[in-house]
């Protein structure tokens, strides 16, 4: 799961892919749980100011890095944007997990 700004959410809906956005970095962070992504989104963007997307990310990518408990918010992972070129993010629909 990934918490994104409205701008990044709209870019994902338009392109169907992860891209580097103005307020972003050369990679993407993901939370392993919906609770974790909400905690990250609220801390980084603010309550009610983020959207949640989901994607199956490769755990064998060269840039893959994983934390057991990133910032006390639960398990998370990071991948460089080049390792996400074949990943297709989707809006998270409540109740799908």
C-alpha positions, 0 to 999 in steps of 0.5 A, a space after each residue: 500500500 502507498 499513501 499518495 497526495 491528490 496530485 500523485 493519485 491523479 497521475 496514477 489514474 491518468 498513466 496507470 504507472 508510478 512516476 517521479 512527481 514534483 514533491 516526490 523522490 526517485 523511488 517509492 515507499 510502501 507500507 505492508 499493511 493498510 493500518 501502516 499506510 494510514 499511519 504514514 499518510 496521516 503523519 506525512 500529509 495529514 488526516 484526510 489529505 491523502 489517498 491510498 493505492 495498492 500494488 504488487 511490488 517485486 521483492 527481488 528487485 535490485 533496489 528493494 529494501 525492507 524495514 521491520 518497523 519503519 518510524 514505529 509505523 510497521 513494516 515497509 519497503 522501498 523501491 527505486 522508480 526504475 524497478 517499478 516500471 512494470 508495476 500497475 498501481 490501483 486505487 485501494 477499495 476499502 474492504 478488499 484486503 
